[in-house]
């Protein structure tokens, strides 16, 4: 549910993380899932498609922050309902931030996750680059979206390598490393969007996004929701 809220918040504030099919899947789940107790925000009933949703978002307020607050208020009754149905385990503190669902709870755990998972992501990116750089079956030049994906993947590989170096040198929690993580997140989203219509590369890009989410990279979680929904809807 937090993923749905993150995805909508990004969309309401100018993000391009949702398409028509992704929104339809979220809307269907919100309106038909009995676990939600009829507490789905009213915006899902009023807006049947993505165009209507964007018009609705602009009507909430011209500024980003009031739109974020509107969504938080709309989702709060449902989130409280779900927390009552699924209370957190006793071992988990009753108050925790959104990083908890990524599996990264502390600086030490984040460093360990980066050292363990980012090398896997780098290997996947290297294989993906090698595949995309192969000549097309008709001998023609790569499609524009493939060229764009290659550019973003190479930038992502460089940024992730720098993040890994920061972890190895004990500088992962510095402001500079945080900037690298934000930069890597941007390249990762761009690469995934460019590969959306190429099944196997898109699946590999989604795997890289998942690894980055587990390492606590910012702004990946909400985008990954739309990727997962696309996979579920049979896009790949």
CORPE-V207675 format. One line per field, one symbol per residue. phi: phi as a letter, one per 30 degrees, with the letter a starting at -180 (. if undefined). burial: + if it has 9 or more other ideal C-beta (glycine too) atoms within 8 Angstrom, else -. A space follows every 10 residues. Layout:
phi=???
burial=???
//
This chain:
phi=.edddddddd ddcjdcdccd dddddddddd dcddddiice ededddbdbd ddddddeddd adcdddddde dedddeeddd dddddbdded dcedbacddd ddiccbdddd ddddddcded dddddddddd ddddeddcid dddedddddd dddddddddd ddddddddci cddddddddd dddddddddd ddddcecced eddddddddd ddddciddid edddeddddd dddidc
burial=-+++++++++ +++---++-- +++++++--+ +----+---+ +-++--+-++ -+++-++--+ -----+++-+ ++-++--++- +++------- -----+--+- -+-+----++ +-+++-++++ ++-++++++- ++---+---- -+--++++++ -++++++-++ ++++-++--- ++----++-+ +++++-++++ ++-+++-+-- ++++++++++ +++++++-++ ++++++++++ +-+-+-
//
